[in-house]
Amino acid sequence: MGKYHELAKKIVKNVGGKENVLGLVHCITRLRFTLKDEKKAKDDVLKAMEGVVTVMKSGGQYQVVIGNHVPEVFEDVMELLDLKEETKADTKQQSGKLLDRAIDVVSGIFQPILGIMAACGMLKGLNTLLVAIGLYSAECGGYMIINAAGDALFTFLPLFLGYTAAKKFGLKPMLGLAIGAAMCYPGIQAGSLSAGAEPLYTLLDGTAFASPVYMNFFGIPVISMDYTGTVIPVILAVWFASKCEKFFNKLIPDLVKFFFVPMLTLLVTLPISLIFLGPIATFGSMLISEFTLKIRGFSPLLAGGIVGFTWQILVIFGIHWGFIPVYINNVMTLGYDNVMMPFFACTFATSAVVLAIFLKTKDKKLKEMTLPNFISGIFGVTEPAIYGILLPLKKPFIISCVAGGIGGAFYGHFNFRKFILGGMGIFELPNMMNPDGTMGNMIVAFVGIAISMVIGFLLTMLLYKDKEADPAKDKKIADITETKDERIVLVSPLRGKIIKLSEVKDEAFSSGALGEGVAIEPDEGVLYAPADGTISALFPTGHAVGITTETGLELLIHVGMDTVQLDGRGFRTFVEAGEVVKQGQKLIEFDIKLISEAGYSLETPVLVTNADDFKKVEITEAEKVQAGDCLLHIM
C-alpha cells in the first residue's frame, strides 16, 4: 500500500470505478485515463479533491492533473485497477474527433519513453559540454561510454517506439520490439547496402525523392533507407502489423496460433514496411521538415512569436502532443529543430510570473504554492503552476503567454536551435550547444531566457493585484460569526428521513471534503429552496443545484448518488442558473421510482460548502422532516 493509497481510492471511485477504466498512462504531471464513459466521472468532485490540481478532457483522454508526485499516485491507482503494464485502451470504444484520436495515439506512444529520453538527452548534452570546456577529449574511453549511454535510445529509437506503439495499437509488445529491431538491422541500412557497391538503378530519378536501389525482394525493388533514429516508419509498420495479427488470429487454428500468428505477422509486415511503408513515411518526414522550414522561412520572428505565445494554451488542452513528432522529426532528419524550440521561452516566462506573484501577494496560501511551482518551472515542469496558480488568476496566465511570445519571437529571429533530443528546463541547455563546440547558440538561449523572465516578472509586478475581498460578504459573515447567539436557520428542501452525512455511501460526501451538513432519504420527489438566494449552479442533468443564500451560505444539494449517469432522465428543473429564488420555491422534481429501479441510491446530501467561514453547523435532532422544517443551524 503506497503513500497515496487513499487519494488513489478516491480518484478511481470518481472516474467511475475500475470497471469504467479501459487504460491508464501518466506523463509528468497527469494521470491520463481512457474511460468507457466520461459522463460517469465526477469532474467537480475530482477538482475539489485535495491532491488534485484540476481535471482536463482532451485528446480522447480524461486527464487528472496531480503535479510532480504523479508517478507515485499512478502506482497506487494501478494497484487498485488491477491493470498490468500491457493493459491498453480499446480504441474501438473510444469516441471523439479525428484530431482527438490522433493526439491520443501520439501521446500514448511517446509518454512511456519521455523520462528516459530526457535522461539520455541530458547525458549527451553534458558530455558535449564537458568536452567543450576541455575537461576530457572526445577520443577518450570515458566520453565514448557516456555517449553510448546517451545515444542508445536515439540510435535504436525504432525498438522503443515499436514496443510502445504495439501496446497502443493492441499488438503483442514483443512483436513490436522485433519489428523495431528488424528496421535497425545493420544489413539492410542504407549505409551498409551502399558501401562500395554500385546501385542496380535509381527510382524517381530527377526528383527530390531520387532513391538508389541496391537490392530487391524477389524482384520487387527495395529503396535504401536508414531507419535508425527514425519515428514515423516504425509506427506505421507496427500499426500495419496489428491489423495483420488480428487477421491471422481469426484465420489460424488455436492449436498452432502460438507461433504461426507471430511468424506470419512478421513475414508479411517486414517486406511491406521496407518496400512501401518505410519509404513513404521517410518521404513524408522530408516533406514535413520542408513544410515547417518554409513556414519559418516566411518570417522567423513571427513564427517564433506564435509558437511562444500559444504553447501553454496547447498544453492546457493536451494538443501540444500533436507537435512533438514534428520536433523529433526535425532533429532526426535535419540534425536540429528551430521550428518548435521557441516554446523554450514559455518555461521561464511562467517561472518568472510565479516568482513575481510570490513577492507581491499577501495571500498566505497562494504564497505557499508559488515557490515550489517556481522551482518546478525552472526544471521544465510548468503544469502545476499553470493549473494551480496562473489559470485561476487569469491575468498572470495572459502575461505568461505574452512574455513567452516575446521570448519566442527573439528565438525565432536569431535561429535558436536544439541539436540533441531530451532534457527539460535548464537541463536542456547543454543540448543547445553547437556541434562544433562554439557557444553562439547557447548565448542566444541565455538571452532569450533573460528576456522572457524579465518581461514576465515586470508585467506581473505592474499589472497583478491580489483579488479584493468582498466587503459586503465579509461584513455579513463577521456579523454572524461575531455574535454568539445569532444563528442562520436553514430549512429542509425535502420531505424524508434524516441520515448523518458520515453514513452516506459516497466517500466524497461522507468524508466532509465537499462541506458540512446532512443527508435526506426523500419520500417525495420535489426539491424546494431551503432559503432565499441565487442559483449559483444548476447541473444540466438536473440532479444537483448550488445556491448562494442572502446570508452568505454557499449550498450544494445533490439528489441521489451517481444519478448523473441517468443523464437527466427522471429529473425536471423549474429554475435556471443565476435566477433569484425564495425559500420554499420549487426547484426540481425527480422520479423516485425511476431512480430506484435504475439502481441508484436516493440519499440526498444538503451541504454548506463554505462552512469554514462560519463558527459551527448544527444538525436537527429530528429523525424525519417535512419540507420547510428546521434542518440546520449555522452560527
TIVEXLO-311208 format. One line per field, with one value per residue (C-alpha): residue in one letter; x negated, y negated, z negated. Coordinates in steps of 0.25 Angstrom, whole numbers, padded with zeros to 4 digits, always signed. Example, Ala and Ser with C-alpha at 12.3 -4.5 7.8 and 13.67 -1.06 7.14 Angstrom:
2
rest = A/S
X = -0049/-0055
Y = +0018/+0004
Z = -0031/-0029
END
This chain:
635
rest = M/G/K/Y/H/E/L/A/K/K/I/V/K/N/V/G/G/K/E/N/V/L/G/L/V/H/C/I/T/R/L/R/F/T/L/K/D/E/K/K/A/K/D/D/V/L/K/A/M/E/G/V/V/T/V/M/K/S/G/G/Q/Y/Q/V/V/I/G/N/H/V/P/E/V/F/E/D/V/M/E/L/L/D/L/K/E/E/T/K/A/D/T/K/Q/Q/S/G/K/L/L/D/R/A/I/D/V/V/S/G/I/F/Q/P/I/L/G/I/M/A/A/C/G/M/L/K/G/L/N/T/L/L/V/A/I/G/L/Y/S/A/E/C/G/G/Y/M/I/I/N/A/A/G/D/A/L/F/T/F/L/P/L/F/L/G/Y/T/A/A/K/K/F/G/L/K/P/M/L/G/L/A/I/G/A/A/M/C/Y/P/G/I/Q/A/G/S/L/S/A/G/A/E/P/L/Y/T/L/L/D/G/T/A/F/A/S/P/V/Y/M/N/F/F/G/I/P/V/I/S/M/D/Y/T/G/T/V/I/P/V/I/L/A/V/W/F/A/S/K/C/E/K/F/F/N/K/L/I/P/D/L/V/K/F/F/F/V/P/M/L/T/L/L/V/T/L/P/I/S/L/I/F/L/G/P/I/A/T/F/G/S/M/L/I/S/E/F/T/L/K/I/R/G/F/S/P/L/L/A/G/G/I/V/G/F/T/W/Q/I/L/V/I/F/G/I/H/W/G/F/I/P/V/Y/I/N/N/V/M/T/L/G/Y/D/N/V/M/M/P/F/F/A/C/T/F/A/T/S/A/V/V/L/A/I/F/L/K/T/K/D/K/K/L/K/E/M/T/L/P/N/F/I/S/G/I/F/G/V/T/E/P/A/I/Y/G/I/L/L/P/L/K/K/P/F/I/I/S/C/V/A/G/G/I/G/G/A/F/Y/G/H/F/N/F/R/K/F/I/L/G/G/M/G/I/F/E/L/P/N/M/M/N/P/D/G/T/M/G/N/M/I/V/A/F/V/G/I/A/I/S/M/V/I/G/F/L/L/T/M/L/L/Y/K/D/K/E/A/D/P/A/K/D/K/K/I/A/D/I/T/E/T/K/D/E/R/I/V/L/V/S/P/L/R/G/K/I/I/K/L/S/E/V/K/D/E/A/F/S/S/G/A/L/G/E/G/V/A/I/E/P/D/E/G/V/L/Y/A/P/A/D/G/T/I/S/A/L/F/P/T/G/H/A/V/G/I/T/T/E/T/G/L/E/L/L/I/H/V/G/M/D/T/V/Q/L/D/G/R/G/F/R/T/F/V/E/A/G/E/V/V/K/Q/G/Q/K/L/I/E/F/D/I/K/L/I/S/E/A/G/Y/S/L/E/T/P/V/L/V/T/N/A/D/D/F/K/K/V/E/I/T/E/A/E/K/V/Q/A/G/D/C/L/L/H/I/M
X = +0000/-0006/-0007/+0004/+0014/+0025/+0024/+0024/+0036/+0044/+0039/+0043/+0056/+0059/+0054/+0066/+0059/+0049/+0060/+0060/+0045/+0040/+0026/+0017/+0003/-0003/-0012/-0020/-0008/+0005/+0012/+0017/+0029/+0036/+0051/+0062/+0072/+0066/+0080/+0078/+0066/+0069/+0062/+0065/+0063/+0049/+0045/+0049/+0041/+0028/+0017/+0023/+0020/+0031/+0037/+0036/+0042/+0034/+0028/+0038/+0033/+0039/+0027/+0026/+0015/+0007/-0006/-0021/-0017/-0009/-0017/-0015/+0000/+0000/-0006/+0005/+0016/+0011/+0011/+0026/+0029/+0022/+0016/+0004/-0007/-0002/+0013/+0017/+0030/+0039/+0038/+0051/+0059/+0053/+0061/+0057/+0052/+0041/+0031/+0034/+0031/+0018/+0013/+0017/+0009/-0003/-0003/-0001/-0013/-0023/-0019/-0025/-0039/-0039/-0046/-0057/-0058/-0060/-0071/-0078/-0078/-0084/-0095/-0098/-0097/-0106/-0116/-0117/-0118/-0130/-0138/-0135/-0141/-0153/-0151/-0153/-0154/-0144/-0154/-0155/-0148/-0140/-0134/-0130/-0124/-0115/-0112/-0107/-0098/-0092/-0092/-0086/-0071/-0073/-0080/-0071/-0058/-0050/-0052/-0046/-0035/-0032/-0029/-0021/-0013/-0010/-0003/+0004/+0009/+0012/+0001/-0007/-0019/-0030/-0025/-0026/-0040/-0044/-0039/-0047/-0059/-0058/-0057/-0070/-0077/-0091/-0090/-0078/-0082/-0085/-0100/-0102/-0096/-0103/-0117/-0126/-0114/-0108/-0093/-0085/-0077/-0071/-0056/-0049/-0062/-0061/-0052/-0055/-0052/-0062/-0066/-0077/-0073/-0083/-0075/-0061/-0051/-0049/-0049/-0042/-0052/-0055/-0059/-0071/-0067/-0074/-0063/-0072/-0067/-0054/-0040/-0029/-0033/-0033/-0019/-0013/-0019/-0014/+0000/+0000/-0005/+0006/+0016/+0009/+0008/+0024/+0026/+0017/+0023/+0036/+0030/+0021/+0026/+0024/+0015/+0003/+0006/-0005/-0016/-0009/-0002/-0015/-0022/-0012/-0011/-0026/-0027/-0016/-0019/-0034/-0034/-0022/-0029/-0042/-0037/-0025/-0022/-0036/-0040/-0026/-0028/-0042/-0038/-0026/-0036/-0044/-0032/-0028/-0042/-0042/-0028/-0031/-0044/-0037/-0027/-0038/-0045/-0034/-0036/-0045/-0041/-0026/-0027/-0035/-0025/-0013/-0019/-0024/-0010/-0001/-0010/-0003/+0011/+0007/+0002/+0015/+0023/+0013/+0012/-0003/-0005/-0001/-0014/-0024/-0026/-0030/-0040/-0046/-0046/-0053/-0064/-0066/-0065/-0072/-0081/-0073/-0060/-0058/-0043/-0037/-0048/-0043/-0034/-0046/-0043/-0030/-0036/-0044/-0033/-0024/-0034/-0037/-0022/-0020/-0032/-0026/-0013/-0021/-0027/-0015/-0003/+0001/+0010/+0002/+0008/+0004/-0010/-0012/-0008/-0017/-0031/-0030/-0024/-0035/-0046/-0037/-0036/-0051/-0053/-0043/-0030/-0020/-0007/-0005/-0008/+0002/+0013/+0011/+0008/+0008/+0021/+0029/+0024/+0026/+0017/+0004/+0007/+0009/-0004/-0012/-0007/-0011/-0025/-0026/-0022/-0033/-0043/-0039/-0040/-0054/-0058/-0051/-0059/-0072/-0070/-0071/-0073/-0073/-0082/-0080/-0067/-0064/-0065/-0055/-0056/-0070/-0075/-0072/-0083/-0095/-0087/-0087/-0102/-0106/-0112/-0125/-0127/-0124/-0115/-0107/-0094/-0096/-0097/-0084/-0078/-0082/-0078/-0064/-0063/-0066/-0056/-0045/-0047/-0049/-0037/-0028/-0033/-0032/-0018/-0013/-0019/-0012/+0001/+0005/+0013/+0018/+0033/+0040/+0049/+0064/+0066/+0081/+0079/+0068/+0077/+0089/+0080/+0074/+0087/+0092/+0079/+0076/+0090/+0090/+0105/+0109/+0112/+0116/+0127/+0127/+0140/+0141/+0142/+0149/+0158/+0152/+0143/+0130/+0117/+0104/+0094/+0083/+0093/+0095/+0089/+0081/+0068/+0067/+0079/+0077/+0063/+0067/+0058/+0069/+0075/+0082/+0097/+0107/+0114/+0128/+0135/+0147/+0160/+0166/+0159/+0159/+0148/+0151/+0141/+0136/+0134/+0135/+0123/+0118/+0116/+0101/+0100/+0110/+0105/+0111/+0115/+0124/+0118/+0111/+0112/+0104/+0110/+0103/+0112/+0114/+0107/+0094/+0097/+0092/+0100/+0099/+0111/+0109/+0121/+0117/+0103/+0097/+0110/+0102/+0102/+0117/+0113/+0125/+0136/+0145/+0142/+0149/+0144/+0152/+0141/+0128/+0114/+0114/+0128/+0132/+0141/+0149/+0150/+0160/+0160/+0160/+0146/+0146/+0156/+0150/+0156/+0153/+0158/+0149/+0137/+0139/+0142/+0129/+0121/+0117/+0118/+0127/+0118/+0118/+0107/+0110/+0097/+0091/+0079/+0073/+0075/+0061/+0066/+0075/+0073/+0082/+0092/+0102/+0112/+0126/+0129/+0141/+0141/+0151/+0154/+0165/+0160/+0159/+0156/+0143/+0131/+0118/+0114/+0102/+0094
Y = +0000/-0013/-0027/-0032/-0020/-0028/-0038/-0027/-0021/-0034/-0036/-0022/-0024/-0037/-0034/-0024/-0012/-0002/+0004/-0009/-0010/-0004/-0009/-0018/-0024/-0036/-0048/-0057/-0063/-0056/-0043/-0040/-0031/-0025/-0023/-0015/-0026/-0040/-0044/-0035/-0043/-0053/-0065/-0075/-0065/-0062/-0076/-0079/-0068/-0071/-0065/-0068/-0081/-0080/-0071/-0073/-0065/-0065/-0056/-0045/-0044/-0048/-0055/-0057/-0067/-0063/-0070/-0065/-0053/-0047/-0035/-0030/-0033/-0025/-0013/-0013/-0015/-0004/+0006/+0002/+0004/+0018/+0013/+0020/+0012/+0017/+0012/+0003/-0005/+0002/-0009/-0003/-0008/-0022/-0033/-0047/-0055/-0050/-0060/-0055/-0041/-0045/-0052/-0041/-0031/-0040/-0043/-0028/-0024/-0035/-0037/-0024/-0028/-0043/-0041/-0032/-0041/-0053/-0046/-0041/-0055/-0061/-0051/-0054/-0069/-0069/-0060/-0071/-0082/-0075/-0073/-0087/-0093/-0083/-0074/-0062/-0059/-0053/-0042/-0036/-0024/-0032/-0040/-0028/-0021/-0033/-0036/-0021/-0022/-0035/-0031/-0017/-0021/-0031/-0021/-0010/-0018/-0009/+0002/-0006/-0012/+0002/+0006/-0005/-0006/+0009/+0006/-0005/+0002/+0015/+0023/+0032/+0023/+0033/+0033/+0018/+0019/+0029/+0020/+0009/+0017/+0022/+0008/+0005/+0018/+0014/+0022/+0014/+0000/-0010/-0011/+0004/+0006/-0005/-0003/+0000/+0004/-0001/-0003/+0006/-0006/-0019/-0020/-0034/-0039/-0054/-0057/-0061/-0047/-0040/-0027/-0017/-0002/+0007/+0020/+0025/+0034/+0046/+0036/+0024/+0012/+0008/-0006/-0008/-0015/-0017/-0015/-0016/-0028/-0030/-0031/-0030/-0018/-0008/-0014/-0011/+0003/+0006/+0001/+0010/+0022/+0020/+0022/+0034/+0040/+0039/+0045/+0057/+0059/+0061/+0070/+0079/+0091/+0089/+0101/+0094/+0079/+0078/+0078/+0077/+0064/+0056/+0063/+0059/+0045/+0043/+0049/+0040/+0027/+0026/+0027/+0018/+0008/+0008/+0007/-0002/-0008/-0012/-0019/-0026/-0030/-0035/-0043/-0049/-0053/-0060/-0068/-0071/-0077/-0085/-0090/-0094/-0101/-0108/-0114/-0118/-0124/-0134/-0141/-0134/-0145/-0143/-0128/-0128/-0138/-0130/-0117/-0124/-0131/-0119/-0107/-0108/-0109/-0096/-0090/-0093/-0085/-0074/-0078/-0080/-0065/-0067/-0075/-0066/-0057/-0070/-0074/-0060/-0058/-0071/-0067/-0053/-0058/-0071/-0070/-0081/-0087/-0102/-0102/-0097/-0102/-0116/-0109/-0108/-0123/-0119/-0111/-0123/-0133/-0124/-0123/-0138/-0141/-0131/-0138/-0152/-0147/-0141/-0154/-0162/-0154/-0155/-0143/-0132/-0120/-0126/-0129/-0115/-0110/-0119/-0116/-0101/-0104/-0114/-0103/-0093/-0102/-0105/-0090/-0090/-0085/-0096/-0089/-0091/-0106/-0107/-0100/-0103/-0118/-0125/-0120/-0122/-0137/-0139/-0151/-0145/-0134/-0144/-0151/-0138/-0136/-0150/-0148/-0134/-0140/-0151/-0142/-0132/-0143/-0146/-0132/-0131/-0143/-0138/-0124/-0117/-0102/-0089/-0079/-0067/-0062/-0061/-0069/-0079/-0093/-0097/-0083/-0085/-0096/-0086/-0080/-0094/-0095/-0096/-0082/-0089/-0093/-0108/-0116/-0125/-0117/-0116/-0131/-0132/-0122/-0130/-0144/-0138/-0133/-0147/-0154/-0144/-0145/-0160/-0163/-0153/-0158/-0173/-0171/-0163/-0173/-0185/-0178/-0167/-0171/-0161/-0159/-0169/-0163/-0166/-0176/-0173/-0158/-0159/-0168/-0159/-0147/-0156/-0160/-0145/-0139/-0150/-0150/-0137/-0136/-0139/-0128/-0125/-0115/-0106/-0099/-0085/-0085/-0071/-0062/-0050/-0042/-0049/-0042/-0046/-0051/-0041/-0030/-0034/-0023/-0033/-0036/-0049/-0054/-0045/-0050/-0064/-0068/-0075/-0082/-0080/-0077/-0065/-0056/-0053/-0040/-0046/-0040/-0051/-0055/-0070/-0079/-0093/-0105/-0104/-0119/-0132/-0133/-0132/-0119/-0119/-0106/-0096/-0083/-0081/-0067/-0074/-0064/-0075/-0090/-0101/-0112/-0125/-0130/-0144/-0142/-0137/-0122/-0114/-0102/-0089/-0079/-0066/-0058/-0043/-0036/-0035/-0040/-0048/-0035/-0036/-0048/-0055/-0044/-0045/-0060/-0073/-0087/-0099/-0109/-0114/-0117/-0132/-0132/-0139/-0129/-0130/-0120/-0109/-0111/-0098/-0096/-0081/-0070/-0056/-0042/-0034/-0021/-0022/-0026/-0014/-0004/-0009/-0004/-0018/-0022/-0034/-0039/-0054/-0062/-0076/-0083/-0096/-0097/-0109/-0104/-0109/-0123/-0120/-0116/-0104/-0096/-0089/-0078/-0076/-0065/-0060/-0047/-0051/-0065/-0072/-0081/-0095/-0089/-0094/-0085/-0093/-0104/-0111/-0120
Z = +0000/+0005/-0001/+0008/+0006/+0000/+0011/+0022/+0016/+0017/+0031/+0036/+0030/+0036/+0050/+0050/+0043/+0049/+0058/+0065/+0068/+0081/+0079/+0071/+0074/+0068/+0072/+0064/+0056/+0061/+0060/+0073/+0073/+0085/+0080/+0085/+0082/+0077/+0073/+0061/+0056/+0046/+0051/+0039/+0028/+0034/+0036/+0021/+0016/+0008/+0016/+0030/+0037/+0048/+0058/+0073/+0085/+0097/+0108/+0105/+0090/+0077/+0070/+0055/+0052/+0040/+0040/+0038/+0030/+0041/+0043/+0028/+0030/+0043/+0036/+0025/+0035/+0044/+0032/+0030/+0044/+0045/+0058/+0064/+0071/+0084/+0082/+0093/+0096/+0106/+0117/+0123/+0111/+0111/+0117/+0121/+0133/+0142/+0136/+0122/+0126/+0133/+0121/+0112/+0121/+0121/+0106/+0103/+0111/+0106/+0092/+0087/+0092/+0089/+0076/+0081/+0094/+0085/+0077/+0089/+0095/+0082/+0083/+0097/+0095/+0082/+0089/+0101/+0091/+0083/+0096/+0100/+0087/+0088/+0076/+0085/+0100/+0110/+0112/+0098/+0093/+0083/+0094/+0102/+0091/+0086/+0101/+0102/+0090/+0096/+0111/+0109/+0109/+0120/+0129/+0127/+0125/+0134/+0124/+0113/+0121/+0127/+0113/+0108/+0122/+0121/+0107/+0113/+0125/+0118/+0124/+0115/+0110/+0113/+0127/+0128/+0122/+0132/+0143/+0138/+0137/+0151/+0156/+0149/+0154/+0160/+0173/+0178/+0174/+0186/+0182/+0181/+0195/+0202/+0196/+0208/+0217/+0230/+0229/+0238/+0243/+0237/+0235/+0236/+0243/+0245/+0234/+0219/+0215/+0225/+0218/+0222/+0221/+0217/+0214/+0217/+0211/+0220/+0232/+0224/+0222/+0208/+0206/+0197/+0185/+0171/+0161/+0148/+0140/+0149/+0143/+0153/+0161/+0149/+0144/+0158/+0158/+0144/+0148/+0160/+0152/+0142/+0154/+0159/+0145/+0143/+0157/+0155/+0141/+0148/+0159/+0151/+0143/+0128/+0127/+0135/+0132/+0122/+0133/+0146/+0143/+0140/+0151/+0162/+0156/+0157/+0171/+0176/+0169/+0171/+0186/+0187/+0178/+0184/+0198/+0197/+0183/+0179/+0191/+0191/+0177/+0179/+0191/+0183/+0172/+0182/+0187/+0172/+0170/+0183/+0180/+0166/+0170/+0182/+0171/+0163/+0175/+0177/+0164/+0153/+0143/+0146/+0146/+0133/+0126/+0130/+0124/+0111/+0109/+0112/+0106/+0092/+0098/+0105/+0093/+0085/+0095/+0097/+0112/+0111/+0113/+0127/+0130/+0123/+0135/+0143/+0133/+0132/+0147/+0150/+0140/+0146/+0161/+0160/+0148/+0141/+0138/+0139/+0142/+0129/+0120/+0117/+0107/+0098/+0095/+0088/+0077/+0072/+0074/+0066/+0055/+0054/+0053/+0042/+0035/+0036/+0030/+0019/+0016/+0018/+0012/-0003/-0002/-0010/-0003/+0010/+0006/+0001/+0014/+0023/+0018/+0021/+0034/+0038/+0035/+0043/+0055/+0056/+0057/+0068/+0062/+0063/+0062/+0047/+0048/+0060/+0054/+0039/+0040/+0054/+0059/+0047/+0046/+0061/+0063/+0059/+0069/+0081/+0076/+0077/+0091/+0095/+0089/+0095/+0109/+0108/+0104/+0115/+0125/+0121/+0122/+0136/+0141/+0136/+0141/+0128/+0129/+0121/+0126/+0117/+0112/+0097/+0085/+0078/+0074/+0070/+0073/+0088/+0089/+0091/+0103/+0110/+0111/+0126/+0130/+0133/+0119/+0121/+0111/+0121/+0119/+0104/+0103/+0111/+0101/+0089/+0095/+0098/+0084/+0079/+0088/+0085/+0070/+0069/+0077/+0069/+0056/+0059/+0065/+0053/+0043/+0050/+0054/+0044/+0032/+0021/+0022/+0014/+0003/+0004/-0008/-0008/-0009/-0019/-0028/-0027/-0031/-0042/-0047/-0048/-0054/-0064/-0070/-0079/-0080/-0065/-0056/-0042/-0041/-0028/-0025/-0019/-0004/-0004/-0012/-0017/-0027/-0033/-0030/-0036/-0026/-0031/-0027/-0013/-0003/+0005/-0001/+0005/-0003/-0015/-0017/-0018/-0007/+0000/-0012/-0025/-0026/-0026/-0016/-0014/-0009/-0001/-0001/+0009/+0022/+0020/+0016/+0011/+0008/-0007/-0007/+0000/+0010/+0024/+0032/+0034/+0041/+0048/+0054/+0068/+0063/+0052/+0041/+0034/+0030/+0024/+0016/+0010/-0001/-0005/-0018/-0010/-0011/+0001/+0002/+0010/+0011/+0019/+0022/+0020/+0022/+0036/+0042/+0052/+0060/+0063/+0072/+0068/+0068/+0057/+0054/+0057/+0053/+0051/+0049/+0057/+0052/+0048/+0044/+0031/+0022/+0010/-0002/+0001/+0017/+0025/+0031/+0036/+0038/+0039/+0041/+0028/+0035/+0047/+0039/+0030/+0041/+0049/+0036/+0031/+0016/+0013/+0002/+0004/-0003/-0007/-0009/-0013/-0005/-0011/-0026/-0029/-0028/-0040/-0054/-0055/-0047/-0056/-0050/-0055/-0065/-0057/-0050/-0039/-0033/-0025/-0014/-0021/-0035/-0042/-0037/-0040/-0050/-0045/-0055
END
